[in-house]
């Protein structure tokens, strides 16, 4: 339960290609998984899907009312989306981001980071991989140096790399996002 009344939102859930999700959600080519298609994916979100939703549903347009969120590879691509399209996405939920797969995102481009003025919620659990928390904190610190974005990091001792954990965290992200 969210407690006090929060504004209503439209959630658009996008299915992934299961075994192809590494390619779909990585903006960079990977030795193990092949050519990254993440640029095309975020282009689709910003240039095709969002305009379609705005046209067919009663939405509040603009980045202050448009957010992207995901977990694992979805967390990674959500972070990339707000970097690439800071004027489209005003907030990102970056849950258990798989930064290990794309070392390039561990070193945020200061010029791109500077353009992000929205809100970013970073979450990781201590029961995940050895480097999950440290990778996420490293990215947070770099963003903090170059961006005026409002950011929050949450690290839960009991947090695991699974849907049940992310399902519990999502309402807390949403409360923080709209406060």
C-alpha angles and dihedrals in degrees: 000000000000094000109209118043115279126189117270119256138195112231116202110194116198120202118225131221093254103220089024095056093099090060095039094051101038117088090197134060114258129208093220101038105028134228115012115232097183094112091058090046095055090042087056091050094049102035105031114017100041094048089048092051091046091051097047103036137046100259137160102239125216136063095281087069100035122085138170126205139170145151131243105341086004089057090051094050092044089057090048091048094057090047093051097038109028090153091055102040117048095180143021135199106210105189119183092334115209094226089152090075095055111035088180090075091053086072106053116209104246092215092055093041091053091059093056109096100155130090127285125191112197117195132179136160125224091226091066127086122323093256102035096099097038093047091049093047090049091055091045091052093050091049090047090056095052109023135067090208117132104244137182131189122204122188118182120197091212095042117128132187097259145099094256090060094046092046089059093047098047097077090050090052091049093049090051092045096055101034 
